Amino acid sequence: MQIKRVFFVGVGGQGNILATKLLGEAALVSGVPISISETHGMAQRGGVVESTAVIGAQSPIISDGEADVISAFEPLESLRVLEKANENTVVITSLAKIQPFTVSIGAGIYPETNEILDYLRSKVRTVVAFDAMAEAKAANNPLGVNMVMLGALVAVGDIPISEAALRTAIETTTKKALVAANLKCFERGMRAAANADSQ
C-alpha cells in the first residue's frame, strides 16, 4: 500500500484532533493500517493544534517535505506549516480567518487572503480553498468545521479511505445527538471541496 501522510493544523477549539481520530476510526473500519499523533499546544487559549495521520505506516511522524496532504482549518496556519509540504502536496484550507493574539493587539498584520493563496500555489501542486466555517453554519452546526474539513479530505485528498468508512466513523464515534448535523457538515465539505477552485 502506498503511504499517505496527512498533516492537520488548526486553532484550539476547531476540532482537528477529533477529525484525526475519526480518520483513524475509518481506517480501522476499512482494515487500513494507520498511525496518528497529536500536539495540543495552547489549545485551550486558541493556540495552534497539530495532528498527523500516516496511512499505511507504523510511525505518525511527518518530517519536513513529507506531507502528501495538509488540512488547514485556518488559512494563516497553512502557511505556518508549509515546511511540511513539497511540490506534490495537496493543501486543503479553510478561508475563515481567526486572528492570532499578536494581530489582535496590533503587534502583527494578517496577510491578505489572496497573498496567502498565491504563495501556497507557488509552493505546492494543488490548493483547495473554501470557507469551512460558512459551510458549517449553513448546516446549522457552527462547531462542525472539522466535519466539513473531513468531507473535503475524502473528496480531494486522494486517500485510501472511503466516504462510507468515514460516515461510519462519524455515526459510531461522535455524540448521537450530533450525528445528523455532523454528517450534513461532512457532505457539505465534500461538495465545497469538489466545487472549489483548485490550482
PyRosetta script that sets phi, psi and omega in degrees:
from pyrosetta import init, pose_from_sequence

init()
pose = pose_from_sequence("MQIKRVFFVGVGGQGNILATKLLGEAALVSGVPISISETHGMAQRGGVVESTAVIGAQSPIISDGEADVISAFEPLESLRVLEKANENTVVITSLAKIQPFTVSIGAGIYPETNEILDYLRSKVRTVVAFDAMAEAKAANNPLGVNMVMLGALVAVGDIPISEAALRTAIETTTKKALVAANLKCFERGMRAAANADSQ")
pose.set_psi(1, 136.5)
pose.set_omega(1, 176.7)
pose.set_phi(2, -70.5)
pose.set_psi(2, 133.0)
pose.set_omega(2, 179.2)
pose.set_phi(3, -75.9)
pose.set_psi(3, 135.7)
pose.set_omega(3, 175.9)
pose.set_phi(4, -123.6)
pose.set_psi(4, 125.8)
pose.set_omega(4, -177.8)
pose.set_phi(5, -109.6)
pose.set_psi(5, 118.5)
pose.set_omega(5, -178.0)
pose.set_phi(6, -115.2)
pose.set_psi(6, 123.2)
pose.set_omega(6, -179.3)
pose.set_phi(7, -109.6)
pose.set_psi(7, 118.3)
pose.set_omega(7, 178.6)
pose.set_phi(8, -100.3)
pose.set_psi(8, 139.4)
pose.set_omega(8, 174.7)
pose.set_phi(9, -145.0)
pose.set_psi(9, 141.5)
pose.set_omega(9, 178.7)
pose.set_phi(10, -163.0)
pose.set_psi(10, -166.7)
pose.set_omega(10, 179.6)
pose.set_phi(11, -110.3)
pose.set_psi(11, 146.7)
pose.set_omega(11, -179.5)
pose.set_phi(12, -48.2)
pose.set_psi(12, 130.9)
pose.set_omega(12, -179.8)
pose.set_phi(13, 99.9)
pose.set_psi(13, -10.0)
pose.set_omega(13, -179.0)
pose.set_phi(14, -85.1)
pose.set_psi(14, -16.8)
pose.set_omega(14, 173.0)
pose.set_phi(15, 89.7)
pose.set_psi(15, 23.5)
pose.set_omega(15, -178.9)
pose.set_phi(16, -71.9)
pose.set_psi(16, -22.7)
pose.set_omega(16, 175.5)
pose.set_phi(17, -65.4)
pose.set_psi(17, -43.8)
pose.set_omega(17, 178.0)
pose.set_phi(18, -63.8)
pose.set_psi(18, -39.7)
pose.set_omega(18, 178.5)
pose.set_phi(19, -59.1)
pose.set_psi(19, -41.8)
pose.set_omega(19, 179.0)
pose.set_phi(20, -64.7)
pose.set_psi(20, -43.0)
pose.set_omega(20, 179.1)
pose.set_phi(21, -63.5)
pose.set_psi(21, -38.8)
pose.set_omega(21, 178.6)
pose.set_phi(22, -66.6)
pose.set_psi(22, -37.1)
pose.set_omega(22, 175.3)
pose.set_phi(23, -62.6)
pose.set_psi(23, -39.1)
pose.set_omega(23, 176.3)
pose.set_phi(24, -63.1)
pose.set_psi(24, -43.6)
pose.set_omega(24, 178.0)
pose.set_phi(25, -62.5)
pose.set_psi(25, -41.4)
pose.set_omega(25, 179.6)
pose.set_phi(26, -64.4)
pose.set_psi(26, -36.5)
pose.set_omega(26, 177.2)
pose.set_phi(27, -64.6)
pose.set_psi(27, -41.7)
pose.set_omega(27, 177.9)
pose.set_phi(28, -61.2)
pose.set_psi(28, -43.2)
pose.set_omega(28, 178.2)
pose.set_phi(29, -58.8)
pose.set_psi(29, -35.8)
pose.set_omega(29, -176.0)
pose.set_phi(30, -87.1)
pose.set_psi(30, -6.8)
pose.set_omega(30, -175.5)
pose.set_phi(31, 71.7)
pose.set_psi(31, 26.0)
pose.set_omega(31, -178.6)
pose.set_phi(32, -102.1)
pose.set_psi(32, 127.5)
pose.set_omega(32, 178.7)
pose.set_phi(33, -66.0)
pose.set_psi(33, 139.3)
pose.set_omega(33, -179.3)
pose.set_phi(34, -152.0)
pose.set_psi(34, 149.4)
pose.set_omega(34, 175.3)
pose.set_phi(35, -131.9)
pose.set_psi(35, 128.6)
pose.set_omega(35, -177.3)
pose.set_phi(36, -122.8)
pose.set_psi(36, 156.7)
pose.set_omega(36, 179.4)
pose.set_phi(37, -149.9)
pose.set_psi(37, 159.5)
pose.set_omega(37, -179.4)
pose.set_phi(38, -145.1)
pose.set_psi(38, 149.2)
pose.set_omega(38, 174.5)
pose.set_phi(39, -129.6)
pose.set_psi(39, 111.5)
pose.set_omega(39, -175.0)
pose.set_phi(40, -76.2)
pose.set_psi(40, -36.8)
pose.set_omega(40, -177.6)
pose.set_phi(41, 58.9)
pose.set_psi(41, -134.2)
pose.set_omega(41, -179.7)
pose.set_phi(42, -98.0)
pose.set_psi(42, 47.9)
pose.set_omega(42, -171.5)
pose.set_phi(43, -56.3)
pose.set_psi(43, -41.6)
pose.set_omega(43, -175.5)
pose.set_phi(44, -71.4)
pose.set_psi(44, -13.0)
pose.set_omega(44, -179.9)
pose.set_phi(45, -109.7)
pose.set_psi(45, 18.9)
pose.set_omega(45, -179.8)
pose.set_phi(46, 78.7)
pose.set_psi(46, 18.7)
pose.set_omega(46, -179.9)
pose.set_phi(47, -81.9)
pose.set_psi(47, -176.7)
pose.set_omega(47, -176.1)
pose.set_phi(48, -72.9)
pose.set_psi(48, 138.0)
pose.set_omega(48, 174.6)
pose.set_phi(49, -128.2)
pose.set_psi(49, 124.6)
pose.set_omega(49, 179.7)
pose.set_phi(50, -119.3)
pose.set_psi(50, 147.6)
pose.set_omega(50, 173.4)
pose.set_phi(51, -150.6)
pose.set_psi(51, 156.3)
pose.set_omega(51, -177.8)
pose.set_phi(52, -130.6)
pose.set_psi(52, 150.8)
pose.set_omega(52, 172.4)
pose.set_phi(53, -137.0)
pose.set_psi(53, 118.0)
pose.set_omega(53, 178.0)
pose.set_phi(54, -110.8)
pose.set_psi(54, 110.3)
pose.set_omega(54, -175.9)
pose.set_phi(55, -89.2)
pose.set_psi(55, 124.5)
pose.set_omega(55, 178.5)
pose.set_phi(56, 90.5)
pose.set_psi(56, 15.7)
pose.set_omega(56, 179.7)
pose.set_phi(57, -145.7)
pose.set_psi(57, 165.1)
pose.set_omega(57, -176.7)
pose.set_phi(58, -94.3)
pose.set_psi(58, -16.0)
pose.set_omega(58, -179.3)
pose.set_phi(59, -105.3)
pose.set_psi(59, 134.3)
pose.set_omega(59, 179.0)
pose.set_phi(60, -86.5)
pose.set_psi(60, 3.0)
pose.set_omega(60, -174.9)
pose.set_phi(61, -75.5)
pose.set_psi(61, 131.3)
pose.set_omega(61, 173.7)
pose.set_phi(62, -118.4)
pose.set_psi(62, 107.6)
pose.set_omega(62, -179.1)
pose.set_phi(63, -79.4)
pose.set_psi(63, 168.7)
pose.set_omega(63, 178.0)
pose.set_phi(64, -55.8)
pose.set_psi(64, 134.7)
pose.set_omega(64, 178.3)
pose.set_phi(65, 81.1)
pose.set_psi(65, 4.5)
pose.set_omega(65, -174.1)
pose.set_phi(66, -103.3)
pose.set_psi(66, -15.0)
pose.set_omega(66, -173.8)
pose.set_phi(67, -67.1)
pose.set_psi(67, 129.2)
pose.set_omega(67, 172.1)
pose.set_phi(68, -81.5)
pose.set_psi(68, -34.7)
pose.set_omega(68, 179.3)
pose.set_phi(69, -136.6)
pose.set_psi(69, 135.8)
pose.set_omega(69, 167.9)
pose.set_phi(70, -113.8)
pose.set_psi(70, 122.6)
pose.set_omega(70, 177.5)
pose.set_phi(71, -108.1)
pose.set_psi(71, 102.1)
pose.set_omega(71, -175.2)
pose.set_phi(72, -104.7)
pose.set_psi(72, 119.8)
pose.set_omega(72, -177.9)
pose.set_phi(73, -80.5)
pose.set_psi(73, -3.4)
pose.set_omega(73, -178.7)
pose.set_phi(74, -151.3)
pose.set_psi(74, 136.2)
pose.set_omega(74, -169.2)
pose.set_phi(75, -64.1)
pose.set_psi(75, -40.0)
pose.set_omega(75, -179.3)
pose.set_phi(76, -64.5)
pose.set_psi(76, -31.8)
pose.set_omega(76, 178.8)
pose.set_phi(77, -66.8)
pose.set_psi(77, -28.6)
pose.set_omega(77, 177.0)
pose.set_phi(78, -63.8)
pose.set_psi(78, -34.7)
pose.set_omega(78, 176.3)
pose.set_phi(79, -71.0)
pose.set_psi(79, -39.9)
pose.set_omega(79, -175.0)
pose.set_phi(80, -62.7)
pose.set_psi(80, -31.5)
pose.set_omega(80, -177.7)
pose.set_phi(81, -104.4)
pose.set_psi(81, 17.2)
pose.set_omega(81, -174.2)
pose.set_phi(82, -63.6)
pose.set_psi(82, -19.2)
pose.set_omega(82, 177.9)
pose.set_phi(83, -65.8)
pose.set_psi(83, -17.4)
pose.set_omega(83, 176.9)
pose.set_phi(84, -76.0)
pose.set_psi(84, -15.5)
pose.set_omega(84, -174.1)
pose.set_phi(85, -89.1)
pose.set_psi(85, 167.6)
pose.set_omega(85, 170.6)
pose.set_phi(86, -138.8)
pose.set_psi(86, -176.7)
pose.set_omega(86, -173.8)
pose.set_phi(87, -66.5)
pose.set_psi(87, -13.9)
pose.set_omega(87, 179.3)
pose.set_phi(88, -104.7)
pose.set_psi(88, 3.5)
pose.set_omega(88, -176.8)
pose.set_phi(89, -70.5)
pose.set_psi(89, 145.9)
pose.set_omega(89, 170.2)
pose.set_phi(90, -101.3)
pose.set_psi(90, 123.9)
pose.set_omega(90, 175.3)
pose.set_phi(91, -105.8)
pose.set_psi(91, 122.8)
pose.set_omega(91, 174.7)
pose.set_phi(92, -110.0)
pose.set_psi(92, 116.3)
pose.set_omega(92, -176.7)
pose.set_phi(93, -130.8)
pose.set_psi(93, 139.8)
pose.set_omega(93, 170.1)
pose.set_phi(94, -77.8)
pose.set_psi(94, 148.7)
pose.set_omega(94, 179.2)
pose.set_phi(95, -95.7)
pose.set_psi(95, -3.3)
pose.set_omega(95, -179.5)
pose.set_phi(96, -74.0)
pose.set_psi(96, 118.7)
pose.set_omega(96, -175.4)
pose.set_phi(97, -85.3)
pose.set_psi(97, 140.3)
pose.set_omega(97, 168.8)
pose.set_phi(98, -125.6)
pose.set_psi(98, 107.9)
pose.set_omega(98, -174.1)
pose.set_phi(99, -67.2)
pose.set_psi(99, 131.8)
pose.set_omega(99, 175.0)
pose.set_phi(100, -69.0)
pose.set_psi(100, 163.5)
pose.set_omega(100, -176.8)
pose.set_phi(101, -56.7)
pose.set_psi(101, -40.1)
pose.set_omega(101, -177.5)
pose.set_phi(102, -62.1)
pose.set_psi(102, -35.9)
pose.set_omega(102, 177.6)
pose.set_phi(103, -71.1)
pose.set_psi(103, -40.7)
pose.set_omega(103, -178.5)
pose.set_phi(104, -60.0)
pose.set_psi(104, -34.1)
pose.set_omega(104, -177.8)
pose.set_phi(105, -95.7)
pose.set_psi(105, 6.6)
pose.set_omega(105, 176.7)
pose.set_phi(106, 82.8)
pose.set_psi(106, 12.4)
pose.set_omega(106, -178.7)
pose.set_phi(107, -94.9)
pose.set_psi(107, 2.1)
pose.set_omega(107, 179.7)
pose.set_phi(108, -155.1)
pose.set_psi(108, 168.2)
pose.set_omega(108, 179.9)
pose.set_phi(109, -123.4)
pose.set_psi(109, 132.5)
pose.set_omega(109, 177.1)
pose.set_phi(110, -83.5)
pose.set_psi(110, 124.1)
pose.set_omega(110, -178.8)
pose.set_phi(111, -62.3)
pose.set_psi(111, 154.7)
pose.set_omega(111, 173.9)
pose.set_phi(112, -64.8)
pose.set_psi(112, 145.1)
pose.set_omega(112, -178.0)
pose.set_phi(113, -56.4)
pose.set_psi(113, -43.0)
pose.set_omega(113, -179.5)
pose.set_phi(114, -62.0)
pose.set_psi(114, -35.2)
pose.set_omega(114, 178.1)
pose.set_phi(115, -65.6)
pose.set_psi(115, -41.7)
pose.set_omega(115, 178.6)
pose.set_phi(116, -61.3)
pose.set_psi(116, -49.2)
pose.set_omega(116, -176.2)
pose.set_phi(117, -66.0)
pose.set_psi(117, -40.2)
pose.set_omega(117, 179.2)
pose.set_phi(118, -62.7)
pose.set_psi(118, -41.0)
pose.set_omega(118, -179.8)
pose.set_phi(119, -66.9)
pose.set_psi(119, -42.9)
pose.set_omega(119, 177.1)
pose.set_phi(120, -58.1)
pose.set_psi(120, -45.9)
pose.set_omega(120, -177.7)
pose.set_phi(121, -64.2)
pose.set_psi(121, -25.2)
pose.set_omega(121, 178.8)
pose.set_phi(122, -77.7)
pose.set_psi(122, -12.0)
pose.set_omega(122, -173.8)
pose.set_phi(123, -112.8)
pose.set_psi(123, -23.1)
pose.set_omega(123, -173.9)
pose.set_phi(124, -128.0)
pose.set_psi(124, 170.6)
pose.set_omega(124, -177.3)
pose.set_phi(125, -71.4)
pose.set_psi(125, -46.5)
pose.set_omega(125, -173.9)
pose.set_phi(126, -139.4)
pose.set_psi(126, 137.8)
pose.set_omega(126, 172.6)
pose.set_phi(127, -123.4)
pose.set_psi(127, 122.1)
pose.set_omega(127, 176.8)
pose.set_phi(128, -112.7)
pose.set_psi(128, 114.2)
pose.set_omega(128, -173.0)
pose.set_phi(129, -127.3)
pose.set_psi(129, 131.8)
pose.set_omega(129, 176.4)
pose.set_phi(130, -159.8)
pose.set_psi(130, 168.5)
pose.set_omega(130, -176.9)
pose.set_phi(131, -90.0)
pose.set_psi(131, 96.3)
pose.set_omega(131, -178.4)
pose.set_phi(132, -67.2)
pose.set_psi(132, -32.4)
pose.set_omega(132, 178.1)
pose.set_phi(133, -65.0)
pose.set_psi(133, -41.9)
pose.set_omega(133, 178.3)
pose.set_phi(134, -62.3)
pose.set_psi(134, -38.9)
pose.set_omega(134, 178.7)
pose.set_phi(135, -66.0)
pose.set_psi(135, -41.0)
pose.set_omega(135, 179.2)
pose.set_phi(136, -65.0)
pose.set_psi(136, -42.7)
pose.set_omega(136, 179.0)
pose.set_phi(137, -65.3)
pose.set_psi(137, -36.5)
pose.set_omega(137, 178.3)
pose.set_phi(138, -65.3)
pose.set_psi(138, -24.0)
pose.set_omega(138, 177.1)
pose.set_phi(139, -91.4)
pose.set_psi(139, 9.6)
pose.set_omega(139, -177.8)
pose.set_phi(140, 58.4)
pose.set_psi(140, 34.0)
pose.set_omega(140, -179.4)
pose.set_phi(141, -142.9)
pose.set_psi(141, 72.0)
pose.set_omega(141, -174.8)
pose.set_phi(142, -60.7)
pose.set_psi(142, -17.0)
pose.set_omega(142, 176.4)
pose.set_phi(143, -89.9)
pose.set_psi(143, 6.6)
pose.set_omega(143, -175.2)
pose.set_phi(144, -96.0)
pose.set_psi(144, 21.9)
pose.set_omega(144, 178.3)
pose.set_phi(145, -56.5)
pose.set_psi(145, -38.5)
pose.set_omega(145, -179.6)
pose.set_phi(146, -63.3)
pose.set_psi(146, -36.2)
pose.set_omega(146, 178.5)
pose.set_phi(147, -70.2)
pose.set_psi(147, -37.4)
pose.set_omega(147, 175.9)
pose.set_phi(148, -60.6)
pose.set_psi(148, -45.2)
pose.set_omega(148, -178.3)
pose.set_phi(149, -68.6)
pose.set_psi(149, -31.6)
pose.set_omega(149, 173.7)
pose.set_phi(150, -65.2)
pose.set_psi(150, -41.7)
pose.set_omega(150, 176.5)
pose.set_phi(151, -60.2)
pose.set_psi(151, -41.9)
pose.set_omega(151, 178.1)
pose.set_phi(152, -63.3)
pose.set_psi(152, -40.6)
pose.set_omega(152, -179.4)
pose.set_phi(153, -61.3)
pose.set_psi(153, -45.0)
pose.set_omega(153, -178.8)
pose.set_phi(154, -70.0)
pose.set_psi(154, -27.4)
pose.set_omega(154, -178.1)
pose.set_phi(155, -77.3)
pose.set_psi(155, -39.5)
pose.set_omega(155, -171.6)
pose.set_phi(156, -128.9)
pose.set_psi(156, -0.6)
pose.set_omega(156, -175.3)
pose.set_phi(157, -83.8)
pose.set_psi(157, -7.4)
pose.set_omega(157, 179.4)
pose.set_phi(158, 53.5)
pose.set_psi(158, 51.9)
pose.set_omega(158, 178.7)
pose.set_phi(159, -106.2)
pose.set_psi(159, 152.6)
pose.set_omega(159, -177.9)
pose.set_phi(160, -84.6)
pose.set_psi(160, 40.4)
pose.set_omega(160, 177.8)
pose.set_phi(161, -130.2)
pose.set_psi(161, 128.8)
pose.set_omega(161, -169.8)
pose.set_phi(162, -84.8)
pose.set_psi(162, 162.3)
pose.set_omega(162, 172.5)
pose.set_phi(163, -57.0)
pose.set_psi(163, -42.7)
pose.set_omega(163, -178.3)
pose.set_phi(164, -61.7)
pose.set_psi(164, -41.2)
pose.set_omega(164, -179.8)
pose.set_phi(165, -65.8)
pose.set_psi(165, -39.2)
pose.set_omega(165, 178.6)
pose.set_phi(166, -69.7)
pose.set_psi(166, -36.8)
pose.set_omega(166, 175.3)
pose.set_phi(167, -60.2)
pose.set_psi(167, -44.7)
pose.set_omega(167, 178.6)
pose.set_phi(168, -60.9)
pose.set_psi(168, -42.4)
pose.set_omega(168, 178.8)
pose.set_phi(169, -61.9)
pose.set_psi(169, -42.4)
pose.set_omega(169, 178.4)
pose.set_phi(170, -64.1)
pose.set_psi(170, -43.0)
pose.set_omega(170, -177.5)
pose.set_phi(171, -66.2)
pose.set_psi(171, -34.1)
pose.set_omega(171, -173.8)
pose.set_phi(172, -98.4)
pose.set_psi(172, -15.4)
pose.set_omega(172, -172.9)
pose.set_phi(173, -110.8)
pose.set_psi(173, -33.0)
pose.set_omega(173, -179.2)
pose.set_phi(174, -85.5)
pose.set_psi(174, 163.6)
pose.set_omega(174, -177.9)
pose.set_phi(175, -57.9)
pose.set_psi(175, 135.9)
pose.set_omega(175, -175.2)
pose.set_phi(176, -55.5)
pose.set_psi(176, -38.2)
pose.set_omega(176, -178.4)
pose.set_phi(177, -66.1)
pose.set_psi(177, -18.4)
pose.set_omega(177, -176.2)
pose.set_phi(178, -107.5)
pose.set_psi(178, -2.6)
pose.set_omega(178, -174.1)
pose.set_phi(179, -57.7)
pose.set_psi(179, -49.1)
pose.set_omega(179, -177.1)
pose.set_phi(180, -61.5)
pose.set_psi(180, -44.0)
pose.set_omega(180, 179.8)
pose.set_phi(181, -66.9)
pose.set_psi(181, -39.0)
pose.set_omega(181, 178.9)
pose.set_phi(182, -64.8)
pose.set_psi(182, -41.6)
pose.set_omega(182, 178.6)
pose.set_phi(183, -65.6)
pose.set_psi(183, -35.6)
pose.set_omega(183, 177.9)
pose.set_phi(184, -64.3)
pose.set_psi(184, -42.3)
pose.set_omega(184, 176.7)
pose.set_phi(185, -63.3)
pose.set_psi(185, -42.8)
pose.set_omega(185, 178.3)
pose.set_phi(186, -57.0)
pose.set_psi(186, -46.7)
pose.set_omega(186, 179.9)
pose.set_phi(187, -64.4)
pose.set_psi(187, -41.2)
pose.set_omega(187, 178.7)
pose.set_phi(188, -64.8)
pose.set_psi(188, -35.9)
pose.set_omega(188, 177.4)
pose.set_phi(189, -64.0)
pose.set_psi(189, -41.1)
pose.set_omega(189, 177.5)
pose.set_phi(190, -61.5)
pose.set_psi(190, -46.0)
pose.set_omega(190, -178.1)
pose.set_phi(191, -67.2)
pose.set_psi(191, -43.6)
pose.set_omega(191, -177.6)
pose.set_phi(192, -62.3)
pose.set_psi(192, -43.2)
pose.set_omega(192, -179.6)
pose.set_phi(193, -68.1)
pose.set_psi(193, -40.2)
pose.set_omega(193, -179.5)
pose.set_phi(194, -65.6)
pose.set_psi(194, -30.2)
pose.set_omega(194, -177.3)
pose.set_phi(195, -96.9)
pose.set_psi(195, -7.0)
pose.set_omega(195, -177.8)
pose.set_phi(196, -71.2)
pose.set_psi(196, 152.0)
pose.set_omega(196, 171.9)
pose.set_phi(197, -69.0)
pose.set_psi(197, 119.2)
pose.set_omega(197, 178.7)
pose.set_phi(198, -119.9)
pose.set_psi(198, 127.9)
pose.set_omega(198, -177.2)
pose.set_phi(199, -135.1)
pose.dump_pdb("model.pdb")
